Amino acid sequence: MLNKLRAGDKYGQYGYIFIAPFFAVLAVFTLFPMFYTLWLSFNSWDGGTVAPKFVGFDNFTELLKDSTFRQCLANTVIIWLGNVIPQMIFAIGLASILTDRKAQIKAAGFFRAIFYLPNLVTMASVGLLFYYILDWQAGSLNMLLMKLNVLSEPFYWLQDVTATRGAISFTLWWMWFGYSMIIFMAGIKAIPDDLYEAADVDGANRWQTFRHITIPGIKGSIMYNIVTSVIGGLTIFDIPYVLTNGVGAPLDKAYTLVMYMYNMTIKNMNYGYGATIYAGMFVIVVICVAITFKLLDKNLANN
């Protein structure tokens, strides 16, 4: 018996060989850049041959006084809210319909694939697509609305604050609601059929079943989707960058945190302050995720 245990321990050691590549990649491409960026945030460096100069907390002091950083944070939150609210509503609604045990939609697999399809396209490509759709001169949207006599002349979609923010939010919603729907569908299918059968026996209608069985049953899926949406929403870059040509126009109202960090680091060659912006974003994301997780856990537990 003792020899078998020793043999098991010996063979178990080979498991470390198989997981070693993962931790090596994690260390090289995630942990090292993270800690290097944190170290760089305490320095002043233009990315040249001159060594970084240690400046202590000067960059963080400047960040706290930076009105552009606060404006970018506000822009990011507004754009994210315009995306995540309809995204969750549509995703949960469609997931409930496509997994309905009574309706048993025959083309559920087809619709699931169609709704998920936009998520397979790169964000830069989708941003470029909507950029040409919203172009005021040759954009298909203006042409369609003018042909339907909705507009009498071309509208500058990407020069209007509300329209630009709305276009970014809509594009993000269009890309990601299918992904969220898939997650919710998996959560709904994991709910035991016995609960729905008991609800039918008790005479519960569709809304009561949805509220008291489906929603509590997909608690984990809701928490996962919203938490990942918070992380992704606060790091929006591709879509607003492409739609505004990297300047966040009009009036910097589409200028997001990651765009600010990118421009400060790559265009202005201020790597130290760019790293500080990243550190500030990291703290904000951690705080928002912690608050979101706590509120969701409390609200779903009460329900």
C-alpha positions as CSV (number, residue, x, y, z in Angstrom):
1,M,0.0,0.0,0.0
2,L,2.8,2.4,1.0
3,N,4.6,1.6,-2.3
4,K,1.5,2.4,-4.3
5,L,1.1,5.8,-2.5
6,R,4.8,6.6,-3.3
7,A,4.3,5.6,-6.9
8,G,1.3,7.8,-7.1
9,D,3.2,10.8,-5.7
10,K,6.0,10.1,-8.2
11,Y,3.6,10.1,-11.1
12,G,1.8,13.1,-9.7
13,Q,5.0,15.1,-10.0
14,Y,4.7,14.9,-13.8
15,G,1.6,17.2,-13.5
16,Y,3.9,20.1,-12.7
17,I,5.5,19.6,-16.1
18,F,2.2,20.0,-17.9
19,I,1.1,23.1,-16.1
20,A,4.6,24.7,-16.2
21,P,4.0,26.2,-19.8
22,F,0.9,28.0,-18.6
23,F,2.6,29.6,-15.6
24,A,5.6,30.5,-17.8
25,V,3.3,32.3,-20.3
26,L,1.4,33.9,-17.4
27,A,4.6,35.2,-15.9
28,V,6.1,36.5,-19.1
29,F,3.1,38.1,-20.7
30,T,0.9,39.1,-17.7
31,L,2.8,39.3,-14.4
32,F,6.0,40.8,-15.7
33,P,4.3,43.6,-17.8
34,M,2.0,44.4,-14.8
35,F,4.8,44.8,-12.3
36,Y,7.0,46.6,-14.8
37,T,4.2,49.1,-15.6
38,L,3.7,49.6,-11.8
39,W,7.4,50.3,-11.4
40,L,7.4,52.6,-14.4
41,S,4.5,54.7,-12.9
42,F,7.0,55.9,-10.3
43,N,9.4,57.1,-13.0
44,S,9.7,59.7,-15.7
45,W,10.7,58.2,-19.1
46,D,10.3,59.2,-22.7
47,G,10.9,55.7,-24.0
48,G,14.4,56.6,-25.3
49,T,17.9,55.4,-24.5
50,V,18.1,57.6,-21.4
51,A,17.3,55.5,-18.3
52,P,14.0,56.2,-16.4
53,K,14.2,58.8,-13.7
54,F,12.6,58.0,-10.4
55,V,10.0,60.7,-9.4
56,G,8.2,59.0,-6.5
57,F,4.5,59.8,-6.3
58,D,4.7,62.9,-8.5
59,N,2.9,61.1,-11.3
60,F,0.1,60.0,-9.0
61,T,-0.2,63.5,-7.6
62,E,-0.6,64.9,-11.1
63,L,-3.1,62.2,-11.9
64,L,-5.4,63.2,-9.0
65,K,-5.4,66.8,-10.4
66,D,-5.8,65.7,-14.0
67,S,-9.2,67.0,-15.3
68,T,-8.7,65.1,-18.6
69,F,-8.5,61.8,-16.7
70,R,-11.7,62.6,-14.8
71,Q,-13.4,63.5,-18.1
72,C,-12.2,60.3,-19.7
73,L,-13.5,58.3,-16.8
74,A,-16.9,60.0,-17.1
75,N,-17.0,59.4,-20.8
76,T,-16.1,55.7,-20.3
77,V,-18.8,55.2,-17.7
78,I,-21.5,56.9,-19.8
79,I,-20.7,54.8,-22.9
80,W,-20.5,51.6,-20.9
81,L,-23.9,52.2,-19.3
82,G,-25.4,52.9,-22.7
83,N,-24.1,49.5,-23.7
84,V,-24.5,47.2,-20.7
85,I,-28.1,48.0,-19.7
86,P,-29.7,47.0,-23.1
87,Q,-27.1,44.3,-23.5
88,M,-28.2,42.5,-20.3
89,I,-31.9,43.1,-21.0
90,F,-31.7,41.7,-24.6
91,A,-29.4,38.8,-23.6
92,I,-31.6,37.6,-20.7
93,G,-34.8,38.0,-22.8
94,L,-33.5,36.2,-25.8
95,A,-31.9,33.5,-23.7
96,S,-35.3,32.9,-22.0
97,I,-37.1,32.7,-25.3
98,L,-34.7,30.4,-27.0
99,T,-34.6,28.0,-24.1
100,D,-38.3,28.1,-23.3
101,R,-39.3,24.6,-22.4
102,K,-42.9,25.1,-23.6
103,A,-42.3,26.9,-26.9
104,Q,-39.3,24.7,-27.9
105,I,-38.3,26.9,-30.8
106,K,-37.0,24.7,-33.6
107,A,-34.6,27.3,-35.1
108,A,-33.1,28.1,-31.7
109,G,-29.7,26.9,-32.8
110,F,-29.8,29.0,-35.9
111,F,-30.7,32.2,-34.0
112,R,-28.1,31.5,-31.4
113,A,-25.4,31.3,-34.1
114,I,-26.7,34.5,-35.8
115,F,-26.8,36.5,-32.6
116,Y,-23.3,35.3,-31.6
117,L,-21.7,35.9,-35.0
118,P,-20.8,39.6,-34.5
119,N,-18.6,38.6,-31.5
120,L,-16.4,36.6,-33.9
121,V,-15.3,39.7,-35.8
122,T,-12.5,41.8,-34.5
123,M,-13.5,45.1,-32.8
124,A,-11.3,47.2,-35.1
125,S,-13.1,45.7,-38.2
126,V,-16.5,46.3,-36.7
127,G,-15.5,49.9,-35.8
128,L,-14.4,50.5,-39.3
129,L,-17.7,49.1,-40.6
130,F,-19.8,51.5,-38.5
131,Y,-17.4,54.3,-39.3
132,Y,-18.4,54.0,-43.0
133,I,-22.0,53.4,-42.2
134,L,-22.1,56.7,-40.2
135,D,-20.1,58.7,-42.7
136,W,-22.0,61.9,-43.3
137,Q,-21.2,62.1,-47.1
138,A,-21.3,58.5,-48.3
139,G,-22.6,56.6,-45.3
140,S,-25.4,54.2,-45.9
141,L,-27.4,55.4,-42.9
142,N,-27.7,58.9,-44.2
143,M,-28.5,57.7,-47.7
144,L,-31.3,55.4,-46.3
145,L,-32.8,58.1,-44.1
146,M,-32.8,60.7,-46.8
147,K,-34.4,58.2,-49.2
148,L,-37.1,57.6,-46.7
149,N,-37.5,61.4,-46.3
150,V,-36.6,61.2,-42.6
151,L,-33.7,63.6,-43.2
152,S,-33.6,66.4,-45.7
153,E,-29.8,66.7,-45.7
154,P,-26.9,64.6,-44.4
155,F,-26.4,64.5,-40.7
156,Y,-22.9,64.7,-39.1
157,W,-23.3,61.6,-36.8
158,L,-19.8,61.6,-35.6
159,Q,-19.7,65.3,-34.9
160,D,-22.6,65.2,-32.5
161,V,-21.9,64.2,-28.9
162,T,-25.0,62.2,-28.2
163,A,-24.9,60.5,-31.6
164,T,-21.2,59.6,-31.2
165,R,-21.6,58.2,-27.8
166,G,-24.8,56.4,-28.9
167,A,-23.0,54.9,-31.9
168,I,-20.2,53.6,-29.7
169,S,-22.6,52.1,-27.2
170,F,-24.8,50.6,-30.0
171,T,-21.8,49.0,-31.7
172,L,-20.6,47.5,-28.4
173,W,-24.1,46.2,-27.7
174,W,-24.4,44.7,-31.1
175,M,-21.1,42.9,-30.7
176,W,-21.6,41.5,-27.2
177,F,-25.2,40.8,-26.5
178,G,-24.9,37.5,-28.3
179,Y,-22.0,36.4,-26.2
180,S,-24.0,37.3,-23.0
181,M,-27.0,35.5,-24.4
182,I,-24.9,32.3,-24.7
183,I,-23.8,32.5,-21.1
184,F,-27.4,33.0,-19.9
185,M,-28.7,30.2,-22.1
186,A,-26.1,27.8,-20.4
187,G,-27.2,29.0,-17.0
188,I,-30.9,28.5,-17.8
189,K,-30.4,25.0,-19.2
190,A,-28.6,24.1,-15.9
191,I,-31.8,24.8,-13.9
192,P,-33.6,21.5,-13.0
193,D,-36.8,20.9,-14.9
194,D,-38.4,19.8,-11.7
195,L,-38.6,23.4,-10.6
196,Y,-40.5,24.5,-13.7
197,E,-42.8,21.5,-13.4
198,A,-43.6,22.4,-9.8
199,A,-44.3,26.0,-10.9
200,D,-46.7,24.8,-13.5
201,V,-48.5,22.6,-10.9
202,D,-48.8,25.6,-8.6
203,G,-50.3,27.7,-11.5
204,A,-47.5,30.2,-11.9
205,N,-47.5,32.3,-15.0
206,R,-44.5,33.0,-17.3
207,W,-43.5,36.2,-15.5
208,Q,-43.7,34.5,-12.0
209,T,-41.7,31.6,-13.3
210,F,-39.1,33.9,-14.8
211,R,-38.8,36.1,-11.7
212,H,-38.7,33.4,-9.0
213,I,-37.0,30.5,-10.8
214,T,-35.1,31.6,-13.9
215,I,-33.5,34.8,-12.4
216,P,-32.3,33.2,-9.1
217,G,-31.2,30.1,-11.1
218,I,-28.8,32.1,-13.3
219,K,-27.3,34.1,-10.4
220,G,-23.8,32.9,-11.4
221,S,-24.3,33.8,-15.0
222,I,-25.6,37.2,-14.2
223,M,-22.7,37.9,-11.9
224,Y,-20.2,36.7,-14.4
225,N,-21.6,38.7,-17.3
226,I,-21.9,41.9,-15.3
227,V,-18.4,41.6,-13.7
228,T,-16.7,40.9,-17.0
229,S,-18.7,43.7,-18.6
230,V,-17.5,46.1,-15.9
231,I,-13.9,45.1,-16.7
232,G,-14.4,45.3,-20.4
233,G,-16.5,48.5,-20.2
234,L,-13.9,50.4,-18.3
235,T,-11.2,49.4,-20.8
236,I,-13.0,50.4,-24.0
237,F,-10.6,51.3,-26.7
238,D,-11.0,49.9,-30.3
239,I,-14.5,51.1,-31.2
240,P,-14.2,54.7,-30.0
241,Y,-10.6,55.0,-31.3
242,V,-11.7,53.9,-34.8
243,L,-14.9,56.0,-34.9
244,T,-13.2,59.2,-33.7
245,N,-9.8,58.7,-35.4
246,G,-8.1,58.4,-32.0
247,V,-9.0,62.0,-30.9
248,G,-12.2,61.3,-28.9
249,A,-14.1,64.0,-30.9
250,P,-16.5,65.8,-30.6
251,L,-15.4,67.9,-27.6
252,D,-13.5,65.0,-26.1
253,K,-16.8,63.4,-25.1
254,A,-15.8,60.1,-26.6
255,Y,-12.3,60.1,-25.2
256,T,-12.0,57.0,-23.0
257,L,-9.5,56.1,-20.4
258,V,-7.5,53.6,-22.5
259,M,-7.4,56.1,-25.4
260,Y,-6.0,58.7,-23.1
261,M,-3.4,56.2,-21.8
262,Y,-2.5,55.2,-25.4
263,N,-2.1,58.7,-26.6
264,M,-0.1,59.8,-23.6
265,T,2.2,56.8,-23.9
266,I,2.6,56.3,-27.6
267,K,2.0,59.7,-29.2
268,N,3.3,61.9,-26.4
269,M,6.1,59.5,-25.5
270,N,5.4,60.0,-21.7
271,Y,5.7,56.4,-20.6
272,G,5.9,57.2,-16.9
273,Y,2.6,59.1,-16.8
274,G,1.0,56.6,-19.2
275,A,1.8,53.8,-16.7
276,T,0.3,55.9,-14.0
277,I,-2.9,56.2,-15.9
278,Y,-2.9,52.4,-16.2
279,A,-2.3,52.1,-12.5
280,G,-5.3,54.4,-11.8
281,M,-7.4,52.4,-14.2
282,F,-6.4,49.2,-12.4
283,V,-7.5,50.6,-9.0
284,I,-10.8,51.8,-10.4
285,V,-11.6,48.5,-12.1
286,V,-10.8,46.6,-8.9
287,I,-13.0,48.9,-6.8
288,C,-15.9,48.8,-9.3
289,V,-15.7,45.0,-9.6
290,A,-15.7,44.5,-5.8
291,I,-18.7,46.9,-5.4
292,T,-20.6,45.2,-8.2
293,F,-19.9,41.7,-6.9
294,K,-21.1,42.7,-3.4
295,L,-24.3,44.5,-4.6
296,L,-25.2,41.7,-7.0
297,D,-24.6,39.0,-4.4
298,K,-26.7,40.8,-1.9
299,N,-29.6,41.6,-4.3
300,L,-29.7,38.1,-5.8
301,A,-29.6,36.5,-2.3
302,N,-32.6,38.6,-1.2
303,N,-34.5,37.6,-4.3
